[in-house]
Amino acid sequence: MNDFTHSAPTSEDCSASGNNDSGQNRSGYNNSGYNFAYLDEQTKRMIRRALLKAVAIPGYQVPFGGREMPMPYGWGTGGMQLTASILGADDVLKVIDQGADDTTNAVSIRSFFERVAGVETTTETARASVIQTRHRIPEKTLSNDQILVFQVPIPEPLRFIEPSEEETRVMHALEEYGVMHVKLYEDIARHGHIATTYAYPVKVDGRYVMDPSPIPKFDNPKLHMSEALMLFGAGREKRLYAIPPWTRVESLDFEDHPFEIQAWDEPCAICGATDSYLDEVITDDAGGRMFVCSDTDYCQSRREEVA
């Protein structure tokens, strides 16, 4: 299992090592008034203790004392707090937003950690030791020395069925998940198939039903028996949960309506991939369109292989 309690320097450690003219000390950490990775060490320890509980009980939502981050709720504050708590001096950080490295959310968070932690960043999935993501899982298979941190807007999979937090806690405790199957059955009755395409509910380790964050259901199979540690953080709700490596994760379905992922009739227009999640891009005012890989690193690496 991944060791996510990396040793991060405290502000006292940074002060003792001295500063240079660039505002960073000789160890390479930014020392411009922030603690390493922004959060104070007590908060990091508190979050890491909650993460230990989450890893010990896969899929269980663990409350934690969330802190204010220099970003509004809904833009990844939960994921940022988890990343700040596990980030170490030797880590290489990658941040993606719906698979892309160059969107506003990804660039902002990456620049933030470059400034307050001084860690190396990358856009290559294979080089990253910590990957923070919004709404996607990278196409490349993750390894056992990588940690995937999800930004989660709503951690409770039962929220739209039962709005009471007290009631949903009881339902999880008693494993009363029949209402989730009723919701999926309503899809079948109305559309002839299960129409849910993202945030598709899963059962983790045969026990807890979990919201995998708003990833497309195309990514759900990547959760099952993954080598990487997967951590989920919801800043507004102050909840976190986890899927340890090599954990059984099953998408909810029926025997006569098994779980299926999306499929496209054409390959990526840029790299020709037929096995990746594709985004539809409108190319002109006449309604012309093409489909391209959502994962920009995967698309780029395929183009380089062909070249």
C-alpha positions in Angstrom: 0.0 0.0 0.0 1.2 3.5 -0.8 2.8 5.5 2.1 0.8 8.8 1.9 2.3 10.3 5.0 5.3 11.7 3.2 7.7 13.7 5.3 7.1 17.4 4.6 9.3 20.2 6.1 7.8 22.5 8.7 8.2 26.3 8.6 10.9 25.9 11.2 12.8 23.5 9.0 12.6 25.9 6.1 13.8 28.8 8.2 16.8 26.9 9.5 18.0 26.0 6.1 18.4 29.6 5.0 17.1 31.7 2.1 18.5 32.7 -1.3 17.6 35.8 -3.3 14.8 34.0 -5.2 12.7 33.5 -2.1 13.4 29.8 -1.9 15.7 28.0 0.6 18.5 25.7 -0.3 16.2 22.7 0.0 14.1 24.1 -2.9 11.0 24.9 -0.8 9.2 28.2 -1.2 9.8 30.2 1.9 7.8 33.4 1.1 5.5 33.3 4.2 3.6 30.0 3.6 4.1 26.7 5.3 5.1 23.9 3.0 2.1 23.1 0.8 0.1 26.0 2.5 -1.6 24.0 5.3 -0.2 24.1 8.8 1.3 20.8 10.1 -1.4 20.2 12.7 -4.1 20.3 10.0 -2.1 18.0 7.8 -1.7 15.4 10.6 -5.5 15.7 11.2 -6.3 15.0 7.6 -3.8 12.2 7.4 -5.4 10.5 10.4 -8.8 10.8 8.7 -7.2 9.3 5.5 -5.9 6.3 7.5 -9.4 5.6 8.7 -10.8 6.0 5.2 -8.2 3.5 3.8 -9.0 1.1 6.6 -12.8 1.3 5.7 -13.0 1.5 1.9 -15.8 3.7 0.7 -16.7 5.0 4.1 -17.1 8.8 4.3 -14.9 10.2 7.1 -15.6 13.7 8.4 -12.6 16.1 8.7 -12.1 19.6 9.8 -11.8 21.3 6.5 -9.8 24.6 6.2 -10.3 27.7 4.1 -8.3 27.5 0.9 -7.5 30.4 -1.5 -10.1 29.2 -3.9 -13.9 29.2 -3.7 -15.8 26.0 -2.8 -16.7 24.0 -5.8 -13.3 24.5 -7.5 -11.4 21.7 -5.8 -10.8 22.8 -2.2 -11.3 19.3 -0.9 -8.8 17.7 -3.3 -6.3 20.5 -2.6 -6.4 19.9 1.1 -5.8 16.2 0.6 -2.9 16.9 -1.9 -1.4 19.4 0.5 -1.5 16.8 3.3 0.2 14.0 1.4 2.6 16.0 -0.7 6.3 15.4 0.1 9.5 17.0 -1.0 10.3 14.4 -3.6 6.9 14.1 -5.1 6.1 15.0 -8.7 2.6 16.6 -9.1 0.2 16.4 -12.0 -3.1 18.2 -12.1 -5.9 17.5 -14.6 -9.3 18.9 -15.2 -11.6 16.5 -17.1 -8.4 14.9 -18.5 -6.7 18.2 -19.7 -3.6 19.7 -18.2 -4.2 23.2 -19.8 -7.6 24.2 -18.4 -8.0 27.1 -15.9 -8.7 24.9 -12.9 -5.7 22.6 -13.6 -3.3 25.4 -14.3 -4.3 27.4 -11.2 -4.0 24.5 -8.8 -0.7 23.4 -10.3 0.7 26.9 -10.1 -0.5 27.2 -6.5 1.5 24.1 -5.4 4.5 25.2 -7.4 4.5 28.4 -5.4 3.7 27.1 -1.9 5.5 23.7 -2.0 8.2 24.1 -4.7 7.6 20.6 -5.9 8.3 19.4 -9.4 5.2 19.3 -11.6 4.5 17.5 -14.8 1.9 16.9 -17.5 3.0 13.3 -18.0 0.9 10.7 -16.2 3.7 8.1 -15.9 6.1 10.6 -14.2 3.7 11.8 -11.5 3.6 10.4 -8.0 0.6 12.4 -7.0 -2.2 13.2 -9.5 -5.0 15.6 -8.6 -8.0 15.2 -10.9 -11.4 16.7 -11.6 -13.9 14.4 -13.2 -11.5 12.0 -15.0 -9.2 9.0 -14.4 -6.1 9.0 -16.7 -6.2 6.6 -19.6 -2.8 5.2 -18.8 -2.8 2.4 -16.2 -1.7 3.8 -12.8 1.1 2.0 -10.8 1.4 1.1 -7.1 3.7 4.1 -6.5 1.1 6.6 -7.5 -1.7 8.4 -5.6 -4.8 9.7 -7.4 -6.7 12.5 -5.6 -10.2 13.3 -6.7 -12.0 16.6 -6.3 -15.6 15.8 -5.2 -18.5 18.2 -5.2 -21.1 15.9 -3.5 -19.7 12.9 -1.7 -23.1 11.4 -0.7 -24.5 9.0 -3.4 -27.9 9.0 -1.6 -28.2 12.8 -1.5 -30.7 13.2 -4.3 -32.8 10.3 -3.0 -32.8 11.2 0.7 -31.7 14.9 1.5 -31.4 14.3 5.2 -27.8 13.7 6.3 -29.0 11.9 9.4 -31.1 9.5 7.4 -28.4 8.7 4.8 -26.0 7.9 7.7 -28.5 5.4 9.0 -29.0 3.9 5.5 -25.3 3.4 5.1 -25.0 1.8 8.6 -27.9 -0.6 7.8 -26.7 -1.2 4.2 -30.1 -0.1 2.9 -29.2 0.5 -0.7 -32.4 -0.7 -2.4 -33.4 2.9 -3.3 -30.3 3.1 -5.5 -31.5 0.2 -7.6 -34.9 1.8 -7.7 -33.4 4.9 -9.2 -31.6 2.9 -11.8 -34.8 0.9 -12.6 -36.6 4.2 -13.2 -34.0 5.0 -15.8 -34.8 1.6 -17.5 -38.5 2.2 -17.3 -38.2 5.6 -18.8 -35.4 5.2 -21.4 -35.1 1.5 -21.9 -31.6 1.5 -20.5 -29.7 2.9 -17.5 -29.2 6.5 -18.6 -26.8 7.7 -15.8 -23.6 8.6 -17.6 -21.5 10.2 -14.8 -21.2 9.9 -11.0 -22.4 6.3 -11.6 -22.7 4.7 -8.1 -20.4 1.8 -7.1 -20.2 -0.6 -4.3 -16.7 -0.8 -2.7 -15.4 -4.0 -1.2 -18.9 -5.5 -1.1 -20.0 -3.0 1.6 -20.4 0.7 1.1 -22.1 2.3 -1.9 -20.0 5.2 -3.0 -20.1 8.2 -5.3 -17.0 8.0 -7.5 -17.2 11.8 -8.1 -18.6 13.0 -11.4 -16.3 10.9 -13.5 -17.9 9.5 -16.7 -19.0 5.9 -16.2 -16.5 5.1 -18.8 -13.9 5.4 -16.0 -15.7 3.2 -13.5 -13.9 0.0 -14.5 -10.5 1.7 -13.7 -11.5 1.9 -10.1 -11.7 -2.0 -9.8 -8.5 -3.6 -8.6 -6.4 -0.5 -9.4 -2.8 -0.6 -8.2 -2.9 3.0 -7.2 -4.3 4.5 -4.0 -7.4 6.6 -4.7 -8.4 9.4 -2.3 -11.6 11.5 -2.6 -12.0 14.9 -0.9 -15.1 17.1 -0.6 -14.2 20.6 0.7 -17.7 22.1 1.1 -19.1 18.9 2.7 -15.9 18.3 4.7 -15.9 14.6 3.9 -13.2 12.3 2.5 -13.1 8.6 1.5 -10.7 6.2 -0.2 -10.3 3.2 -2.3 -7.1 1.3 -1.3 -5.1 -0.6 -4.0 -6.4 -3.9 -5.2 -9.9 -3.3 -3.9 -13.0 -4.8 -5.5 -15.2 -2.0 -6.9 -18.5 -3.0 -8.7 -20.8 -0.6 -10.6 -24.5 -1.2 -9.6 -26.6 -2.9 -12.3 -29.1 -5.6 -12.9 -28.7 -9.1 -14.4 -30.8 -8.3 -17.4 -29.3 -4.8 -17.7 -25.6 -5.2 -17.0 -23.3 -2.2 -16.6 -22.0 -0.8 -19.9 -19.6 2.0 -20.7 -20.0 4.6 -23.5 -18.8 3.8 -27.0 -18.1 6.0 -30.0 -18.5 5.2 -33.7 -15.3 7.0 -34.7 -11.8 7.3 -33.3 -10.0 10.3 -32.0 -9.6 12.8 -34.8 -6.0 13.7 -33.6 -4.4 10.4 -32.6 -6.8 7.8 -33.9 -7.4 6.2 -30.5 -10.4 3.9 -30.2 -10.1 2.9 -26.6 -10.2 6.3 -24.8 -12.9 8.7 -23.6 -13.7 11.2 -26.3 -14.9 14.8 -26.1 -17.1 16.3 -28.8 -15.6 19.5 -30.3 -17.6 21.9 -32.5 -15.4 23.0 -35.3 -17.4 25.7 -37.1 -20.7 27.7 -37.1 -22.3 25.1 -39.5 -22.3 22.5 -36.8 -19.2 20.6 -37.9 -17.7 18.5 -35.2 -15.0 16.1 -34.3 -14.2 13.8 -31.4 -10.8 14.1 -29.6 -9.3 12.4 -26.5 -10.3 13.9 -23.2 -6.9 12.9 -21.8 -4.4 15.3 -23.4 -1.3 13.4 -22.2 -2.6 10.1 -23.6 -3.4 11.8 -26.9 0.0 13.5 -27.1 1.9 10.3 -26.3 0.1 8.4 -29.0 1.0 11.1 -31.5 4.6 10.8 -30.5 4.6 7.1 -30.9 3.2 7.3 -34.4 5.8 10.0 -35.3 
